[in-house]
Amino acid sequence: MKSKISFQLRAVALALLAGGVALTSAFGAARVLRRVALRTSHQQPTPEVWFETPTPTSPVLVKEGRTLFLNNCAHCHGIDATGDEGPDLHGLEVSDRYIANRITHGIKGEMPSFAKKLHRDEITRLTAYLRSLD
């Protein structure tokens, strides 16, 4: 009887160990995949989204932002912002600060910097337009 209980305890311990290893492996693989996805994605979520005030999205700002978009961005992102040479800009899941930073500094080898071309107010209007593209 004692050996039967001992065998069952060993079996349970082995099952728990195997489950723990499988779970740890799954979480480790998920972490690696997430890191790779964040590295290759241009839509990296940033924590400051909780602390910043949202960009105002009045119809006037959206209209002015659309004009700025058509004049500066549409040649790469398409007239309707669904992407061409640049990515689709609908439903962006990044902070307004991230969008402004990306517009200001660009992406080396992929997107030019607009720091010398657009002022902060224009970038705010452009962000308002991009937010309207849900």
CNS distance restraints for C-alpha pairs under 8 A (distance, minus, plus):
assign (resid   1 and name CA) (resid   5 and name CA) 6.51 0.50 0.50
assign (resid   2 and name CA) (resid   6 and name CA) 6.15 0.50 0.50
assign (resid   3 and name CA) (resid   7 and name CA) 5.97 0.50 0.50
assign (resid   4 and name CA) (resid   8 and name CA) 6.22 0.50 0.50
assign (resid   5 and name CA) (resid   9 and name CA) 6.08 0.50 0.50
assign (resid   6 and name CA) (resid  10 and name CA) 6.19 0.50 0.50
assign (resid   7 and name CA) (resid  11 and name CA) 6.15 0.50 0.50
assign (resid   8 and name CA) (resid  12 and name CA) 6.12 0.50 0.50
assign (resid   9 and name CA) (resid  13 and name CA) 6.04 0.50 0.50
assign (resid  10 and name CA) (resid  14 and name CA) 5.98 0.50 0.50
assign (resid  11 and name CA) (resid  15 and name CA) 6.08 0.50 0.50
assign (resid  12 and name CA) (resid  16 and name CA) 6.12 0.50 0.50
assign (resid  13 and name CA) (resid  17 and name CA) 6.09 0.50 0.50
assign (resid  14 and name CA) (resid  18 and name CA) 6.07 0.50 0.50
assign (resid  15 and name CA) (resid  19 and name CA) 6.05 0.50 0.50
assign (resid  16 and name CA) (resid  20 and name CA) 6.01 0.50 0.50
assign (resid  17 and name CA) (resid  21 and name CA) 6.14 0.50 0.50
assign (resid  18 and name CA) (resid  22 and name CA) 6.14 0.50 0.50
assign (resid  19 and name CA) (resid  23 and name CA) 6.05 0.50 0.50
assign (resid  20 and name CA) (resid  24 and name CA) 5.97 0.50 0.50
assign (resid  21 and name CA) (resid  25 and name CA) 6.01 0.50 0.50
assign (resid  22 and name CA) (resid  26 and name CA) 6.15 0.50 0.50
assign (resid  23 and name CA) (resid  27 and name CA) 6.23 0.50 0.50
assign (resid  24 and name CA) (resid  28 and name CA) 6.01 0.50 0.50
assign (resid  25 and name CA) (resid  29 and name CA) 6.05 0.50 0.50
assign (resid  26 and name CA) (resid  30 and name CA) 6.11 0.50 0.50
assign (resid  27 and name CA) (resid  31 and name CA) 6.11 0.50 0.50
assign (resid  28 and name CA) (resid  32 and name CA) 6.33 0.50 0.50
assign (resid  29 and name CA) (resid  33 and name CA) 6.13 0.50 0.50
assign (resid  30 and name CA) (resid  34 and name CA) 5.98 0.50 0.50
assign (resid  31 and name CA) (resid  35 and name CA) 6.17 0.50 0.50
assign (resid  32 and name CA) (resid  36 and name CA) 6.27 0.50 0.50
assign (resid  33 and name CA) (resid  37 and name CA) 6.06 0.50 0.50
assign (resid  34 and name CA) (resid  38 and name CA) 6.06 0.50 0.50
assign (resid  35 and name CA) (resid  39 and name CA) 6.15 0.50 0.50
assign (resid  36 and name CA) (resid  40 and name CA) 6.32 0.50 0.50
assign (resid  37 and name CA) (resid  41 and name CA) 5.83 0.50 0.50
assign (resid  38 and name CA) (resid  42 and name CA) 7.77 0.50 0.50
assign (resid  38 and name CA) (resid  43 and name CA) 7.77 0.50 0.50
assign (resid  38 and name CA) (resid  44 and name CA) 5.86 0.50 0.50
assign (resid  43 and name CA) (resid  92 and name CA) 6.96 0.50 0.50
assign (resid  43 and name CA) (resid  93 and name CA) 6.42 0.50 0.50
assign (resid  43 and name CA) (resid  94 and name CA) 5.84 0.50 0.50
assign (resid  44 and name CA) (resid  93 and name CA) 7.83 0.50 0.50
assign (resid  44 and name CA) (resid  94 and name CA) 6.26 0.50 0.50
assign (resid  45 and name CA) (resid  93 and name CA) 6.56 0.50 0.50
assign (resid  45 and name CA) (resid  94 and name CA) 4.86 0.50 0.50
assign (resid  45 and name CA) (resid  95 and name CA) 6.88 0.50 0.50
assign (resid  46 and name CA) (resid  94 and name CA) 6.51 0.50 0.50
assign (resid  46 and name CA) (resid  95 and name CA) 6.36 0.50 0.50
assign (resid  46 and name CA) (resid  98 and name CA) 7.35 0.50 0.50
assign (resid  48 and name CA) (resid  52 and name CA) 6.44 0.50 0.50
assign (resid  48 and name CA) (resid  95 and name CA) 7.20 0.50 0.50
assign (resid  48 and name CA) (resid  97 and name CA) 7.98 0.50 0.50
assign (resid  49 and name CA) (resid  94 and name CA) 7.61 0.50 0.50
assign (resid  49 and name CA) (resid  95 and name CA) 4.94 0.50 0.50
assign (resid  49 and name CA) (resid  96 and name CA) 7.35 0.50 0.50
assign (resid  49 and name CA) (resid  97 and name CA) 7.68 0.50 0.50
assign (resid  54 and name CA) (resid  96 and name CA) 7.00 0.50 0.50
assign (resid  55 and name CA) (resid  96 and name CA) 6.75 0.50 0.50
assign (resid  55 and name CA) (resid 124 and name CA) 6.76 0.50 0.50
assign (resid  55 and name CA) (resid 127 and name CA) 7.06 0.50 0.50
assign (resid  55 and name CA) (resid 128 and name CA) 6.05 0.50 0.50
assign (resid  56 and name CA) (resid  61 and name CA) 7.63 0.50 0.50
assign (resid  56 and name CA) (resid 128 and name CA) 6.39 0.50 0.50
assign (resid  57 and name CA) (resid  61 and name CA) 6.10 0.50 0.50
assign (resid  57 and name CA) (resid  62 and name CA) 6.09 0.50 0.50
assign (resid  57 and name CA) (resid 128 and name CA) 4.99 0.50 0.50
assign (resid  57 and name CA) (resid 129 and name CA) 7.42 0.50 0.50
assign (resid  57 and name CA) (resid 131 and name CA) 7.52 0.50 0.50
assign (resid  57 and name CA) (resid 132 and name CA) 7.34 0.50 0.50
assign (resid  58 and name CA) (resid  62 and name CA) 6.21 0.50 0.50
assign (resid  58 and name CA) (resid 128 and name CA) 7.87 0.50 0.50
assign (resid  59 and name CA) (resid  63 and name CA) 6.06 0.50 0.50
assign (resid  60 and name CA) (resid  64 and name CA) 6.20 0.50 0.50
assign (resid  61 and name CA) (resid  65 and name CA) 5.90 0.50 0.50
assign (resid  61 and name CA) (resid 125 and name CA) 5.19 0.50 0.50
assign (resid  61 and name CA) (resid 128 and name CA) 6.36 0.50 0.50
assign (resid  61 and name CA) (resid 129 and name CA) 7.24 0.50 0.50
assign (resid  62 and name CA) (resid  66 and name CA) 6.07 0.50 0.50
assign (resid  62 and name CA) (resid 125 and name CA) 6.32 0.50 0.50
assign (resid  62 and name CA) (resid 126 and name CA) 7.38 0.50 0.50
assign (resid  62 and name CA) (resid 128 and name CA) 5.38 0.50 0.50
assign (resid  62 and name CA) (resid 129 and name CA) 4.42 0.50 0.50
assign (resid  62 and name CA) (resid 132 and name CA) 7.07 0.50 0.50
assign (resid  63 and name CA) (resid  67 and name CA) 6.45 0.50 0.50
assign (resid  63 and name CA) (resid 129 and name CA) 7.11 0.50 0.50
assign (resid  64 and name CA) (resid  68 and name CA) 6.38 0.50 0.50
assign (resid  64 and name CA) (resid 125 and name CA) 6.23 0.50 0.50
assign (resid  64 and name CA) (resid 126 and name CA) 7.55 0.50 0.50
assign (resid  64 and name CA) (resid 129 and name CA) 7.92 0.50 0.50
assign (resid  65 and name CA) (resid  69 and name CA) 6.01 0.50 0.50
assign (resid  65 and name CA) (resid 122 and name CA) 7.23 0.50 0.50
assign (resid  65 and name CA) (resid 123 and name CA) 8.00 0.50 0.50
assign (resid  65 and name CA) (resid 124 and name CA) 7.90 0.50 0.50
assign (resid  65 and name CA) (resid 125 and name CA) 4.37 0.50 0.50
assign (resid  65 and name CA) (resid 126 and name CA) 4.02 0.50 0.50
assign (resid  65 and name CA) (resid 127 and name CA) 7.09 0.50 0.50
assign (resid  65 and name CA) (resid 128 and name CA) 6.44 0.50 0.50
assign (resid  65 and name CA) (resid 129 and name CA) 4.92 0.50 0.50
assign (resid  65 and name CA) (resid 130 and name CA) 7.91 0.50 0.50
assign (resid  66 and name CA) (resid  70 and name CA) 6.09 0.50 0.50
assign (resid  66 and name CA) (resid 126 and name CA) 6.75 0.50 0.50
assign (resid  66 and name CA) (resid 129 and name CA) 5.69 0.50 0.50
assign (resid  67 and name CA) (resid  71 and name CA) 6.22 0.50 0.50
assign (resid  68 and name CA) (resid  72 and name CA) 5.95 0.50 0.50
assign (resid  68 and name CA) (resid  73 and name CA) 7.68 0.50 0.50
assign (resid  68 and name CA) (resid 122 and name CA) 7.47 0.50 0.50
assign (resid  68 and name CA) (resid 125 and name CA) 7.91 0.50 0.50
assign (resid  68 and name CA) (resid 126 and name CA) 6.35 0.50 0.50
assign (resid  69 and name CA) (resid  73 and name CA) 4.92 0.50 0.50
assign (resid  69 and name CA) (resid  74 and name CA) 6.00 0.50 0.50
assign (resid  69 and name CA) (resid 126 and name CA) 6.37 0.50 0.50
assign (resid  69 and name CA) (resid 129 and name CA) 7.94 0.50 0.50
assign (resid  70 and name CA) (resid  74 and name CA) 4.87 0.50 0.50
assign (resid  70 and name CA) (resid  75 and name CA) 7.68 0.50 0.50
assign (resid  70 and name CA) (resid  79 and name CA) 6.47 0.50 0.50
assign (resid  73 and name CA) (resid  77 and name CA) 5.98 0.50 0.50
assign (resid  73 and name CA) (resid  78 and name CA) 7.65 0.50 0.50
assign (resid  74 and name CA) (resid  78 and name CA) 4.55 0.50 0.50
assign (resid  74 and name CA) (resid  79 and name CA) 4.78 0.50 0.50
assign (resid  74 and name CA) (resid  80 and name CA) 7.56 0.50 0.50
assign (resid  74 and name CA) (resid  81 and name CA) 6.71 0.50 0.50
assign (resid  75 and name CA) (resid  79 and name CA) 7.23 0.50 0.50
assign (resid  76 and name CA) (resid  83 and name CA) 7.06 0.50 0.50
assign (resid  76 and name CA) (resid  84 and name CA) 5.68 0.50 0.50
assign (resid  76 and name CA) (resid  85 and name CA) 4.89 0.50 0.50
assign (resid  76 and name CA) (resid  86 and name CA) 5.04 0.50 0.50
assign (resid  77 and name CA) (resid  81 and name CA) 5.03 0.50 0.50
assign (resid  77 and name CA) (resid  82 and name CA) 6.44 0.50 0.50
assign (resid  77 and name CA) (resid  83 and name CA) 4.25 0.50 0.50
assign (resid  77 and name CA) (resid  84 and name CA) 5.12 0.50 0.50
assign (resid  77 and name CA) (resid  85 and name CA) 6.21 0.50 0.50
assign (resid  77 and name CA) (resid  86 and name CA) 4.68 0.50 0.50
assign (resid  77 and name CA) (resid  87 and name CA) 6.13 0.50 0.50
assign (resid  77 and name CA) (resid  88 and name CA) 6.55 0.50 0.50
assign (resid  77 and name CA) (resid  89 and name CA) 7.48 0.50 0.50
assign (resid  78 and name CA) (resid  82 and name CA) 6.01 0.50 0.50
assign (resid  78 and name CA) (resid  83 and name CA) 5.21 0.50 0.50
assign (resid  78 and name CA) (resid  84 and name CA) 5.39 0.50 0.50
assign (resid  78 and name CA) (resid  85 and name CA) 7.99 0.50 0.50
assign (resid  78 and name CA) (resid  86 and name CA) 7.93 0.50 0.50
assign (resid  81 and name CA) (resid  88 and name CA) 5.77 0.50 0.50
assign (resid  81 and name CA) (resid  89 and name CA) 5.55 0.50 0.50
assign (resid  81 and name CA) (resid  90 and name CA) 6.89 0.50 0.50
assign (resid  82 and name CA) (resid  87 and name CA) 7.13 0.50 0.50
assign (resid  82 and name CA) (resid  88 and name CA) 4.22 0.50 0.50
assign (resid  82 and name CA) (resid  89 and name CA) 6.18 0.50 0.50
assign (resid  82 and name CA) (resid  90 and name CA) 6.72 0.50 0.50
assign (resid  83 and name CA) (resid  87 and name CA) 4.58 0.50 0.50
assign (resid  83 and name CA) (resid  88 and name CA) 4.06 0.50 0.50
assign (resid  83 and name CA) (resid  89 and name CA) 6.97 0.50 0.50
assign (resid  84 and name CA) (resid  88 and name CA) 7.66 0.50 0.50
assign (resid  86 and name CA) (resid 111 and name CA) 7.97 0.50 0.50
assign (resid  89 and name CA) (resid 130 and name CA) 6.85 0.50 0.50
assign (resid  89 and name CA) (resid 133 and name CA) 7.44 0.50 0.50
assign (resid  90 and name CA) (resid 130 and name CA) 7.14 0.50 0.50
assign (resid  90 and name CA) (resid 131 and name CA) 7.98 0.50 0.50
assign (resid  90 and name CA) (resid 133 and name CA) 5.04 0.50 0.50
assign (resid  90 and name CA) (resid 134 and name CA) 5.40 0.50 0.50
assign (resid  91 and name CA) (resid 131 and name CA) 7.43 0.50 0.50
assign (resid  91 and name CA) (resid 133 and name CA) 6.36 0.50 0.50
assign (resid  91 and name CA) (resid 134 and name CA) 4.50 0.50 0.50
assign (resid  92 and name CA) (resid 130 and name CA) 7.86 0.50 0.50
assign (resid  92 and name CA) (resid 131 and name CA) 7.43 0.50 0.50
assign (resid  92 and name CA) (resid 134 and name CA) 7.70 0.50 0.50
assign (resid  94 and name CA) (resid  98 and name CA) 6.27 0.50 0.50
assign (resid  94 and name CA) (resid  99 and name CA) 7.06 0.50 0.50
assign (resid  95 and name CA) (resid  99 and name CA) 6.49 0.50 0.50
assign (resid  96 and name CA) (resid 100 and name CA) 6.14 0.50 0.50
assign (resid  96 and name CA) (resid 127 and name CA) 6.78 0.50 0.50
assign (resid  97 and name CA) (resid 101 and name CA) 5.99 0.50 0.50
assign (resid  98 and name CA) (resid 102 and name CA) 6.06 0.50 0.50
assign (resid  99 and name CA) (resid 103 and name CA) 6.19 0.50 0.50
assign (resid  99 and name CA) (resid 127 and name CA) 6.87 0.50 0.50
assign (resid 100 and name CA) (resid 104 and name CA) 5.97 0.50 0.50
assign (resid 100 and name CA) (resid 123 and name CA) 6.23 0.50 0.50
assign (resid 100 and name CA) (resid 124 and name CA) 7.47 0.50 0.50
assign (resid 100 and name CA) (resid 127 and name CA) 7.11 0.50 0.50
assign (resid 101 and name CA) (resid 105 and name CA) 5.88 0.50 0.50
assign (resid 101 and name CA) (resid 106 and name CA) 7.63 0.50 0.50
assign (resid 102 and name CA) (resid 106 and name CA) 4.95 0.50 0.50
assign (resid 102 and name CA) (resid 107 and name CA) 6.93 0.50 0.50
assign (resid 102 and name CA) (resid 113 and name CA) 7.88 0.50 0.50
assign (resid 103 and name CA) (resid 113 and name CA) 6.31 0.50 0.50
assign (resid 103 and name CA) (resid 114 and name CA) 5.87 0.50 0.50
assign (resid 103 and name CA) (resid 115 and name CA) 7.52 0.50 0.50
assign (resid 103 and name CA) (resid 123 and name CA) 7.37 0.50 0.50
assign (resid 104 and name CA) (resid 113 and name CA) 5.39 0.50 0.50
assign (resid 104 and name CA) (resid 114 and name CA) 4.96 0.50 0.50
assign (resid 104 and name CA) (resid 115 and name CA) 4.54 0.50 0.50
assign (resid 104 and name CA) (resid 118 and name CA) 7.84 0.50 0.50
assign (resid 105 and name CA) (resid 112 and name CA) 7.36 0.50 0.50
assign (resid 105 and name CA) (resid 113 and name CA) 4.52 0.50 0.50
assign (resid 105 and name CA) (resid 114 and name CA) 6.65 0.50 0.50
assign (resid 105 and name CA) (resid 115 and name CA) 6.42 0.50 0.50
assign (resid 106 and name CA) (resid 110 and name CA) 7.66 0.50 0.50
assign (resid 106 and name CA) (resid 111 and name CA) 4.95 0.50 0.50
assign (resid 106 and name CA) (resid 112 and name CA) 4.85 0.50 0.50
assign (resid 106 and name CA) (resid 113 and name CA) 4.17 0.50 0.50
assign (resid 106 and name CA) (resid 114 and name CA) 7.01 0.50 0.50
assign (resid 107 and name CA) (resid 111 and name CA) 4.74 0.50 0.50
assign (resid 107 and name CA) (resid 112 and name CA) 6.50 0.50 0.50
assign (resid 107 and name CA) (resid 113 and name CA) 7.40 0.50 0.50
assign (resid 108 and name CA) (resid 112 and name CA) 7.29 0.50 0.50
assign (resid 114 and name CA) (resid 118 and name CA) 5.71 0.50 0.50
assign (resid 115 and name CA) (resid 119 and name CA) 7.22 0.50 0.50
assign (resid 118 and name CA) (resid 122 and name CA) 5.83 0.50 0.50
assign (resid 118 and name CA) (resid 123 and name CA) 6.42 0.50 0.50
assign (resid 119 and name CA) (resid 123 and name CA) 6.28 0.50 0.50
assign (resid 120 and name CA) (resid 124 and name CA) 6.20 0.50 0.50
assign (resid 121 and name CA) (resid 125 and name CA) 6.33 0.50 0.50
assign (resid 122 and name CA) (resid 126 and name CA) 6.12 0.50 0.50
assign (resid 123 and name CA) (resid 127 and name CA) 6.03 0.50 0.50
assign (resid 124 and name CA) (resid 128 and name CA) 6.18 0.50 0.50
assign (resid 125 and name CA) (resid 129 and name CA) 6.36 0.50 0.50
assign (resid 126 and name CA) (resid 130 and name CA) 6.31 0.50 0.50
assign (resid 127 and name CA) (resid 131 and name CA) 6.11 0.50 0.50
assign (resid 128 and name CA) (resid 132 and name CA) 6.37 0.50 0.50
assign (resid 129 and name CA) (resid 133 and name CA) 6.82 0.50 0.50
